[in-house]
């Protein structure tokens, strides 16, 4: 495997893992019973991105 293929595979895997882990500990506005006017009930409440 060339180094370019390795880097491409690494970044593809990294992005897949990132987006798979993001929803962990996600709470929706509906779960908190505090839906902001003009948003859908499934919108995240404090998404904790960092």
PDB file of N, CA, C, O and CB in Angstrom:
ATOM      1  N   UNK A   1       0.857  -1.169   0.000  1.00  0.00           N
ATOM      2  CA  UNK A   1       0.000   0.000   0.000  1.00  0.00           C
ATOM      3  C   UNK A   1       0.903   1.232   0.000  1.00  0.00           C
ATOM      4  O   UNK A   1       1.824   1.340   0.810  1.00  0.00           O
ATOM      5  CB  UNK A   1      -0.976  -0.002   1.231  1.00  0.00           C
ATOM      6  N   UNK A   2       0.632   2.147  -0.907  1.00  0.00           N
ATOM      7  CA  UNK A   2       1.438   3.367  -0.964  1.00  0.00           C
ATOM      8  C   UNK A   2       1.054   4.306   0.175  1.00  0.00           C
ATOM      9  O   UNK A   2       0.002   4.147   0.794  1.00  0.00           O
ATOM     10  CB  UNK A   2       1.263   4.076  -2.327  1.00  0.00           C
ATOM     11  N   UNK A   3       1.899   5.268   0.439  1.00  0.00           N
ATOM     12  CA  UNK A   3       1.637   6.189   1.545  1.00  0.00           C
ATOM     13  C   UNK A   3       0.432   7.074   1.253  1.00  0.00           C
ATOM     14  O   UNK A   3      -0.260   7.492   2.181  1.00  0.00           O
ATOM     15  CB  UNK A   3       2.867   7.054   1.820  1.00  0.00           C
ATOM     16  N   UNK A   4       0.168   7.367  -0.019  1.00  0.00           N
ATOM     17  CA  UNK A   4      -1.010   8.171  -0.375  1.00  0.00           C
ATOM     18  C   UNK A   4      -2.286   7.387  -0.071  1.00  0.00           C
ATOM     19  O   UNK A   4      -3.251   7.949   0.448  1.00  0.00           O
ATOM     20  CB  UNK A   4      -0.968   8.578  -1.877  1.00  0.00           C
ATOM     21  N   UNK A   5      -2.295   6.113  -0.389  1.00  0.00           N
ATOM     22  CA  UNK A   5      -3.452   5.268  -0.081  1.00  0.00           C
ATOM     23  C   UNK A   5      -3.659   5.154   1.419  1.00  0.00           C
ATOM     24  O   UNK A   5      -4.792   5.178   1.899  1.00  0.00           O
ATOM     25  CB  UNK A   5      -3.280   3.876  -0.694  1.00  0.00           C
ATOM     26  N   UNK A   6      -2.565   5.028   2.159  1.00  0.00           N
ATOM     27  CA  UNK A   6      -2.652   4.939   3.614  1.00  0.00           C
ATOM     28  C   UNK A   6      -3.248   6.213   4.204  1.00  0.00           C
ATOM     29  O   UNK A   6      -4.116   6.140   5.074  1.00  0.00           O
ATOM     30  CB  UNK A   6      -1.269   4.676   4.218  1.00  0.00           C
ATOM     31  N   UNK A   7      -2.799   7.372   3.746  1.00  0.00           N
ATOM     32  CA  UNK A   7      -3.323   8.651   4.257  1.00  0.00           C
ATOM     33  C   UNK A   7      -4.798   8.803   3.899  1.00  0.00           C
ATOM     34  O   UNK A   7      -5.587   9.256   4.729  1.00  0.00           O
ATOM     35  CB  UNK A   7      -2.511   9.842   3.687  1.00  0.00           C
ATOM     36  N   UNK A   8      -5.182   8.433   2.680  1.00  0.00           N
ATOM     37  CA  UNK A   8      -6.587   8.521   2.275  1.00  0.00           C
ATOM     38  C   UNK A   8      -7.455   7.601   3.122  1.00  0.00           C
ATOM     39  O   UNK A   8      -8.536   7.995   3.558  1.00  0.00           O
ATOM     40  CB  UNK A   8      -6.742   8.170   0.788  1.00  0.00           C
ATOM     41  N   UNK A   9      -6.994   6.392   3.356  1.00  0.00           N
ATOM     42  CA  UNK A   9      -7.743   5.448   4.183  1.00  0.00           C
ATOM     43  C   UNK A   9      -7.829   5.929   5.626  1.00  0.00           C
ATOM     44  O   UNK A   9      -8.871   5.788   6.265  1.00  0.00           O
ATOM     45  CB  UNK A   9      -7.096   4.065   4.130  1.00  0.00           C
ATOM     46  N   UNK A  10      -6.748   6.491   6.139  1.00  0.00           N
ATOM     47  CA  UNK A  10      -6.732   7.019   7.503  1.00  0.00           C
ATOM     48  C   UNK A  10      -7.771   8.125   7.671  1.00  0.00           C
ATOM     49  O   UNK A  10      -8.557   8.093   8.618  1.00  0.00           O
ATOM     50  CB  UNK A  10      -5.334   7.547   7.856  1.00  0.00           C
ATOM     51  N   UNK A  11      -7.784   9.101   6.768  1.00  0.00           N
ATOM     52  CA  UNK A  11      -8.731  10.205   6.890  1.00  0.00           C
ATOM     53  C   UNK A  11     -10.172   9.756   6.675  1.00  0.00           C
ATOM     54  O   UNK A  11     -11.075  10.261   7.342  1.00  0.00           O
ATOM     55  CB  UNK A  11      -8.384  11.295   5.902  1.00  0.00           C
ATOM     56  N   UNK A  12     -10.404   8.830   5.768  1.00  0.00           N
ATOM     57  CA  UNK A  12     -11.765   8.314   5.573  1.00  0.00           C
ATOM     58  C   UNK A  12     -12.249   7.609   6.831  1.00  0.00           C
ATOM     59  O   UNK A  12     -13.390   7.800   7.250  1.00  0.00           O
ATOM     60  CB  UNK A  12     -11.817   7.349   4.369  1.00  0.00           C
ATOM     61  N   UNK A  13     -11.393   6.800   7.433  1.00  0.00           N
ATOM     62  CA  UNK A  13     -11.753   6.107   8.674  1.00  0.00           C
ATOM     63  C   UNK A  13     -11.977   7.095   9.799  1.00  0.00           C
ATOM     64  O   UNK A  13     -12.917   6.941  10.579  1.00  0.00           O
ATOM     65  CB  UNK A  13     -10.668   5.105   9.068  1.00  0.00           C
ATOM     66  N   UNK A  14     -11.129   8.107   9.896  1.00  0.00           N
ATOM     67  CA  UNK A  14     -11.238   9.117  10.950  1.00  0.00           C
ATOM     68  C   UNK A  14     -12.585   9.838  10.871  1.00  0.00           C
ATOM     69  O   UNK A  14     -13.242  10.028  11.895  1.00  0.00           O
ATOM     70  CB  UNK A  14     -10.083  10.133  10.843  1.00  0.00           C
ATOM     71  N   UNK A  15     -13.004  10.240   9.669  1.00  0.00           N
ATOM     72  CA  UNK A  15     -14.275  10.949   9.510  1.00  0.00           C
ATOM     73  C   UNK A  15     -15.464  10.050   9.833  1.00  0.00           C
ATOM     74  O   UNK A  15     -16.426  10.503  10.453  1.00  0.00           O
ATOM     75  CB  UNK A  15     -14.404  11.487   8.088  1.00  0.00           C
ATOM     76  N   UNK A  16     -15.414   8.794   9.428  1.00  0.00           N
ATOM     77  CA  UNK A  16     -16.507   7.866   9.732  1.00  0.00           C
ATOM     78  C   UNK A  16     -16.639   7.683  11.237  1.00  0.00           C
ATOM     79  O   UNK A  16     -17.748   7.710  11.770  1.00  0.00           O
ATOM     80  CB  UNK A  16     -16.276   6.502   9.046  1.00  0.00           C
ATOM     81  N   UNK A  17     -15.523   7.498  11.922  1.00  0.00           N
ATOM     82  CA  UNK A  17     -15.556   7.332  13.380  1.00  0.00           C
ATOM     83  C   UNK A  17     -16.047   8.611  14.049  1.00  0.00           C
ATOM     84  O   UNK A  17     -16.840   8.547  14.988  1.00  0.00           O
ATOM     85  CB  UNK A  17     -14.158   6.950  13.919  1.00  0.00           C
ATOM     86  N   UNK A  18     -15.592   9.762  13.586  1.00  0.00           N
ATOM     87  CA  UNK A  18     -16.036  11.039  14.161  1.00  0.00           C
ATOM     88  C   UNK A  18     -17.552  11.172  14.097  1.00  0.00           C
ATOM     89  O   UNK A  18     -18.186  11.479  15.106  1.00  0.00           O
ATOM     90  CB  UNK A  18     -15.377  12.217  13.428  1.00  0.00           C
ATOM     91  N   UNK A  19     -18.139  10.946  12.931  1.00  0.00           N
ATOM     92  CA  UNK A  19     -19.579  11.121  12.792  1.00  0.00           C
ATOM     93  C   UNK A  19     -20.372   9.988  13.429  1.00  0.00           C
ATOM     94  O   UNK A  19     -21.561  10.157  13.697  1.00  0.00           O
ATOM     95  CB  UNK A  19     -19.941  11.233  11.338  1.00  0.00           C
ATOM     96  N   UNK A  20     -19.760   8.858  13.675  1.00  0.00           N
ATOM     97  CA  UNK A  20     -20.434   7.782  14.397  1.00  0.00           C
ATOM     98  C   UNK A  20     -20.482   8.077  15.891  1.00  0.00           C
ATOM     99  O   UNK A  20     -21.421   7.661  16.570  1.00  0.00           O
ATOM    100  CB  UNK A  20     -19.729   6.446  14.146  1.00  0.00           C
ATOM    101  N   UNK A  21     -19.484   8.790  16.413  1.00  0.00           N
ATOM    102  CA  UNK A  21     -19.383   9.060  17.849  1.00  0.00           C
ATOM    103  C   UNK A  21     -20.118  10.342  18.241  1.00  0.00           C
ATOM    104  O   UNK A  21     -20.498  10.487  19.403  1.00  0.00           O
ATOM    105  CB  UNK A  21     -17.918   9.158  18.260  1.00  0.00           C
ATOM    106  N   UNK A  22     -20.328  11.262  17.324  1.00  0.00           N
ATOM    107  CA  UNK A  22     -20.969  12.540  17.653  1.00  0.00           C
ATOM    108  C   UNK A  22     -22.323  12.404  18.353  1.00  0.00           C
ATOM    109  O   UNK A  22     -22.572  13.154  19.297  1.00  0.00           O
ATOM    110  CB  UNK A  22     -21.148  13.337  16.402  1.00  0.00           C
ATOM    111  N   UNK A  23     -23.209  11.495  17.948  1.00  0.00           N
ATOM    112  CA  UNK A  23     -24.519  11.432  18.600  1.00  0.00           C
ATOM    113  C   UNK A  23     -24.513  10.866  20.018  1.00  0.00           C
ATOM    114  O   UNK A  23     -25.549  10.909  20.681  1.00  0.00           O
ATOM    115  CB  UNK A  23     -25.430  10.618  17.773  1.00  0.00           C
ATOM    116  N   UNK A  24     -23.387  10.335  20.513  1.00  0.00           N
ATOM    117  CA  UNK A  24     -23.354   9.806  21.881  1.00  0.00           C
ATOM    118  C   UNK A  24     -23.655  10.940  22.854  1.00  0.00           C
ATOM    119  O   UNK A  24     -23.136  12.045  22.695  1.00  0.00           O
ATOM    120  CB  UNK A  24     -21.968   9.152  22.202  1.00  0.00           C
ATOM    121  N   UNK A  25     -24.459  10.689  23.825  1.00  0.00           N
ATOM    122  CA  UNK A  25     -24.887  11.629  24.875  1.00  0.00           C
ATOM    123  C   UNK A  25     -25.668  12.821  24.322  1.00  0.00           C
ATOM    124  O   UNK A  25     -25.688  13.885  24.940  1.00  0.00           O
ATOM    125  CB  UNK A  25     -23.676  12.133  25.639  1.00  0.00           C
ATOM    126  N   UNK A  26     -26.300  12.656  23.184  1.00  0.00           N
ATOM    127  CA  UNK A  26     -27.117  13.713  22.597  1.00  0.00           C
ATOM    128  C   UNK A  26     -28.484  13.734  23.269  1.00  0.00           C
ATOM    129  O   UNK A  26     -29.131  12.694  23.398  1.00  0.00           O
ATOM    130  CB  UNK A  26     -27.263  13.514  21.069  1.00  0.00           C
ATOM    131  N   UNK A  27     -28.921  14.903  23.692  1.00  0.00           N
ATOM    132  CA  UNK A  27     -30.269  15.062  24.249  1.00  0.00           C
ATOM    133  C   UNK A  27     -31.034  16.012  23.345  1.00  0.00           C
ATOM    134  O   UNK A  27     -30.504  17.031  22.903  1.00  0.00           O
ATOM    135  CB  UNK A  27     -30.229  15.597  25.729  1.00  0.00           C
ATOM    136  N   UNK A  28     -32.292  15.665  23.075  1.00  0.00           N
ATOM    137  CA  UNK A  28     -33.114  16.506  22.218  1.00  0.00           C
ATOM    138  C   UNK A  28     -33.940  17.471  23.059  1.00  0.00           C
ATOM    139  O   UNK A  28     -34.080  17.306  24.270  1.00  0.00           O
ATOM    140  CB  UNK A  28     -34.028  15.646  21.335  1.00  0.00           C
ATOM    141  N   UNK A  29     -34.482  18.480  22.388  1.00  0.00           N
ATOM    142  CA  UNK A  29     -35.346  19.440  23.074  1.00  0.00           C
ATOM    143  C   UNK A  29     -36.600  18.755  23.592  1.00  0.00           C
ATOM    144  O   UNK A  29     -37.123  19.123  24.644  1.00  0.00           O
ATOM    145  CB  UNK A  29     -35.721  20.595  22.136  1.00  0.00           C
ATOM    146  N   UNK A  30     -37.085  17.761  22.860  1.00  0.00           N
ATOM    147  CA  UNK A  30     -38.289  17.043  23.277  1.00  0.00           C
ATOM    148  C   UNK A  30     -38.044  16.263  24.569  1.00  0.00           C
ATOM    149  O   UNK A  30     -38.928  16.193  25.423  1.00  0.00           O
ATOM    150  CB  UNK A  30     -38.755  16.092  22.166  1.00  0.00           C
ATOM    151  N   UNK A  31     -36.859  15.677  24.720  1.00  0.00           N
ATOM    152  CA  UNK A  31     -36.532  14.948  25.949  1.00  0.00           C
ATOM    153  C   UNK A  31     -36.462  15.881  27.153  1.00  0.00           C
ATOM    154  O   UNK A  31     -36.793  15.486  28.271  1.00  0.00           O
ATOM    155  CB  UNK A  31     -35.205  14.207  25.788  1.00  0.00           C
ATOM    156  N   UNK A  32     -36.029  17.118  26.924  1.00  0.00           N
ATOM    157  CA  UNK A  32     -35.945  18.101  28.010  1.00  0.00           C
ATOM    158  C   UNK A  32     -37.267  18.840  28.225  1.00  0.00           C
ATOM    159  O   UNK A  32     -37.387  19.643  29.150  1.00  0.00           O
ATOM    160  CB  UNK A  32     -34.839  19.107  27.717  1.00  0.00           C
ATOM    161  N   UNK A  33     -38.254  18.571  27.375  1.00  0.00           N
ATOM    162  CA  UNK A  33     -39.579  19.221  27.446  1.00  0.00           C
ATOM    163  C   UNK A  33     -39.460  20.745  27.382  1.00  0.00           C
ATOM    164  O   UNK A  33     -40.191  21.467  28.061  1.00  0.00           O
ATOM    165  CB  UNK A  33     -40.309  18.811  28.742  1.00  0.00           C
ATOM    166  N   UNK A  34     -38.519  21.224  26.548  1.00  0.00           N
ATOM    167  CA  UNK A  34     -38.305  22.663  26.387  1.00  0.00           C
ATOM    168  C   UNK A  34     -38.000  22.943  24.919  1.00  0.00           C
ATOM    169  O   UNK A  34     -36.851  23.187  24.552  1.00  0.00           O
ATOM    170  CB  UNK A  34     -37.145  23.174  27.310  1.00  0.00           C
ATOM    171  N   UNK A  35     -39.047  22.907  24.076  1.00  0.00           N
ATOM    172  CA  UNK A  35     -38.876  23.092  22.641  1.00  0.00           C
ATOM    173  C   UNK A  35     -38.920  24.580  22.323  1.00  0.00           C
ATOM    174  O   UNK A  35     -39.887  25.265  22.658  1.00  0.00           O
ATOM    175  CB  UNK A  35     -39.965  22.324  21.845  1.00  0.00           C
ATOM    176  N   UNK A  36     -37.872  25.075  21.677  1.00  0.00           N
ATOM    177  CA  UNK A  36     -37.799  26.470  21.274  1.00  0.00           C
ATOM    178  C   UNK A  36     -38.733  26.697  20.094  1.00  0.00           C
ATOM    179  O   UNK A  36     -38.760  25.893  19.162  1.00  0.00           O
ATOM    180  CB  UNK A  36     -36.347  26.870  20.914  1.00  0.00           C
ATOM    181  N   UNK A  37     -39.495  27.775  20.123  1.00  0.00           N
ATOM    182  CA  UNK A  37     -40.437  28.099  19.062  1.00  0.00           C
ATOM    183  C   UNK A  37     -39.701  28.223  17.727  1.00  0.00           C
ATOM    184  O   UNK A  37     -38.695  28.927  17.633  1.00  0.00           O
ATOM    185  CB  UNK A  37     -41.195  29.405  19.388  1.00  0.00           C
ATOM    186  N   UNK A  38     -40.197  27.547  16.710  1.00  0.00           N
ATOM    187  CA  UNK A  38     -39.608  27.596  15.380  1.00  0.00           C
ATOM    188  C   UNK A  38     -38.609  26.491  15.100  1.00  0.00           C
ATOM    189  O   UNK A  38     -38.033  26.444  14.013  1.00  0.00           O
ATOM    190  CB  UNK A  38     -38.950  28.899  15.184  1.00  0.00           C
ATOM    191  N   UNK A  39     -38.392  25.600  16.058  1.00  0.00           N
ATOM    192  CA  UNK A  39     -37.484  24.472  15.838  1.00  0.00           C
ATOM    193  C   UNK A  39     -38.258  23.169  15.969  1.00  0.00           C
ATOM    194  O   UNK A  39     -39.334  23.128  16.565  1.00  0.00           O
ATOM    195  CB  UNK A  39     -36.297  24.505  16.840  1.00  0.00           C
ATOM    196  N   UNK A  40     -37.698  22.114  15.409  1.00  0.00           N
ATOM    197  CA  UNK A  40     -38.333  20.804  15.523  1.00  0.00           C
ATOM    198  C   UNK A  40     -38.004  20.203  16.886  1.00  0.00           C
ATOM    199  O   UNK A  40     -36.940  20.484  17.437  1.00  0.00           O
ATOM    200  CB  UNK A  40     -37.871  19.859  14.378  1.00  0.00           C
ATOM    201  N   UNK A  41     -38.889  19.385  17.437  1.00  0.00           N
ATOM    202  CA  UNK A  41     -38.632  18.790  18.753  1.00  0.00           C
ATOM    203  C   UNK A  41     -37.383  17.906  18.801  1.00  0.00           C
ATOM    204  O   UNK A  41     -36.818  17.696  19.874  1.00  0.00           O
ATOM    205  CB  UNK A  41     -39.823  17.979  19.175  1.00  0.00           C
ATOM    206  N   UNK A  42     -36.949  17.388  17.652  1.00  0.00           N
ATOM    207  CA  UNK A  42     -35.771  16.515  17.644  1.00  0.00           C
ATOM    208  C   UNK A  42     -34.454  17.281  17.537  1.00  0.00           C
ATOM    209  O   UNK A  42     -33.391  16.668  17.433  1.00  0.00           O
ATOM    210  CB  UNK A  42     -35.873  15.536  16.501  1.00  0.00           C
ATOM    211  N   UNK A  43     -34.512  18.612  17.560  1.00  0.00           N
ATOM    212  CA  UNK A  43     -33.284  19.412  17.507  1.00  0.00           C
ATOM    213  C   UNK A  43     -32.476  19.197  18.781  1.00  0.00           C
ATOM    214  O   UNK A  43     -33.052  19.066  19.861  1.00  0.00           O
ATOM    215  CB  UNK A  43     -33.612  20.920  17.318  1.00  0.00           C
ATOM    216  N   UNK A  44     -31.145  19.159  18.671  1.00  0.00           N
ATOM    217  CA  UNK A  44     -30.325  18.889  19.856  1.00  0.00           C
ATOM    218  C   UNK A  44     -30.360  20.039  20.857  1.00  0.00           C
ATOM    219  O   UNK A  44     -30.450  21.207  20.478  1.00  0.00           O
ATOM    220  CB  UNK A  44     -28.889  18.617  19.444  1.00  0.00           C
ATOM    221  N   UNK A  45     -30.290  19.696  22.118  1.00  0.00           N
ATOM    222  CA  UNK A  45     -30.214  20.678  23.197  1.00  0.00           C
ATOM    223  C   UNK A  45     -28.792  20.609  23.735  1.00  0.00           C
ATOM    224  O   UNK A  45     -28.434  19.623  24.379  1.00  0.00           O
ATOM    225  CB  UNK A  45     -31.292  20.403  24.336  1.00  0.00           C
ATOM    226  N   UNK A  46     -27.974  21.623  23.492  1.00  0.00           N
ATOM    227  CA  UNK A  46     -26.591  21.621  23.960  1.00  0.00           C
ATOM    228  C   UNK A  46     -25.793  20.475  23.377  1.00  0.00           C
ATOM    229  O   UNK A  46     -25.506  19.522  24.102  1.00  0.00           O
ATOM    230  CB  UNK A  46     -26.550  21.552  25.463  1.00  0.00           C
ATOM    231  N   UNK A  47     -25.413  20.513  22.092  1.00  0.00           N
ATOM    232  CA  UNK A  47     -24.826  19.347  21.441  1.00  0.00           C
ATOM    233  C   UNK A  47     -23.450  18.900  21.942  1.00  0.00           C
ATOM    234  O   UNK A  47     -23.014  17.811  21.569  1.00  0.00           O
ATOM    235  CB  UNK A  47     -24.728  19.620  20.017  1.00  0.00           C
ATOM    236  N   UNK A  48     -22.747  19.673  22.759  1.00  0.00           N
ATOM    237  CA  UNK A  48     -21.429  19.295  23.304  1.00  0.00           C
ATOM    238  C   UNK A  48     -20.465  18.858  22.203  1.00  0.00           C
ATOM    239  O   UNK A  48     -19.920  17.755  22.250  1.00  0.00           O
ATOM    240  CB  UNK A  48     -21.581  18.166  24.332  1.00  0.00           C
ATOM    241  N   UNK A  49     -20.261  19.714  21.228  1.00  0.00           N
ATOM    242  CA  UNK A  49     -19.393  19.374  20.099  1.00  0.00           C
ATOM    243  C   UNK A  49     -17.922  19.298  20.494  1.00  0.00           C
ATOM    244  O   UNK A  49     -17.155  18.574  19.859  1.00  0.00           O
ATOM    245  CB  UNK A  49     -19.568  20.389  18.992  1.00  0.00           C
ATOM    246  N   UNK A  50     -17.520  20.019  21.513  1.00  0.00           N
ATOM    247  CA  UNK A  50     -16.096  20.010  21.892  1.00  0.00           C
ATOM    248  C   UNK A  50     -15.886  19.333  23.202  1.00  0.00           C
ATOM    249  O   UNK A  50     -14.752  19.235  23.672  1.00  0.00           O
ATOM    250  CB  UNK A  50     -15.544  21.411  21.960  1.00  0.00           C
TER     251      UNK A  50
END
